[in-house]
């Protein structure tokens, strides 16, 4: 707890709203913190002076204080109702983000499955290609050797045809 929280607890103490445990916590803190101890002494003096002069206060003062408190409560109530809308929007946004996250997770797992299927299909296709490659190699090796014999009646034709193709 920080000193501003202790300040609130001090006010509750002077209003007789603290339990024994809270009072012991307050006094433990006051023993350790000089600033809070000074504030406590000042509040104690104010309360003492207030109670001493309590009979001298005008009767209308209490009514004015309560009216001021009621007005402040109304203002706070009006402001809090205006602040609720953004809170609901934030919760709605959180729910929407959760739904989108769940949807994206399912999409990711579907994509992962699809990728695995493509990988399996790719590996199977590679195996088929390798098997076909072996079959083609075996077929080529099984063919009988062919001897090609060239015979040309006109040797000039052979020479002309070779030169023209170059």
WOMO-V143134 format. One record per backbone hydrogen bond with DSSP energy under -1.0 kcal/mol. NH is the residue of the N-H (numbers start at 1). CO is the residue of the C=O. If there is no record, write none. Layout:
nh = [NH NH]
co = [CO CO]
//
This chain:
nh = [6 7 8 9 10 11 12 13 14 15 16 17 23 24 25 26 27 28 29 30 31 33 37 38 39 40 41 42 43 44 45 46 47 48 49 50 51 52 53 56 64 65 66 67 68 69 70 71 72 73 74 75 76 77 78 79 80 81 82 83 87 88 89 90 91 92 93 94 95 96 97 98 99 100 101 102 103 104 105 106 107 108 109 110 111 112 113 114 115 116 117 118 119 120 121 122 123 124 125 126 127 128 129 130 131 132 133 134 135 136 137 138 139 140 141 142 158 159 160 161 162 163 164 165]
co = [2 3 4 5 6 7 8 9 10 11 13 12 19 20 21 22 23 24 25 26 27 29 33 34 35 36 37 38 39 40 41 42 43 44 45 46 47 48 49 53 60 61 62 63 64 65 66 67 68 69 70 71 72 73 74 75 76 77 78 79 83 84 85 86 87 88 89 90 91 92 93 94 95 96 97 98 99 100 101 102 103 104 105 106 107 108 109 110 111 112 113 114 115 116 117 118 119 120 121 122 123 124 125 126 127 128 129 130 131 132 133 134 135 136 137 138 154 155 156 157 158 159 160 161]
//
